[in-house]
């Protein structure tokens, strides 16, 4: 998801609500009909009940059926410990 990285925390209300128009253009956690949980920007698709799942770094998925969708309310970046940063070579 573009600037999001492994270890970052996505905060959302765990209501598992059916998707509706208030999600249009928002970053959301979604569950697809084939049981994948993804973080994507959602917009209405062209097919009835379909949603386009947009991302900056992967292929766009069009007209995907969603089981539920919840907007992300906060993103907390992962802060590596000093030991982790040393292992990654990010500390001199």
C-alpha positions, 0 to 999 in steps of 0.5 A: 500500500504505497508508503505503508510498511510491514509492522505498521498498525492500521486502526479501524472499528471492527464492525465488519459492515457491508460496504456502502457509499460512505466508503467511496475513495477511503482507505479501508480494510476489506474482506473479499468474497474469496476470504482475502483481507486487504488494505485498499482504497475503495471506489464503486465498481461498474458491476452491481455490488462490485468495488474497485480496490486501488493501490499504489504498488500492486495491480488494481482489482476491479469489480470485486465482491466484498463481504465487509469493509471498514475505513482505516481511522489511524495508521501508526508507523512501526518504530524499530528498536535500536537493536533492530535498526542496527541489524538493518544497518540504519544506525551508524 
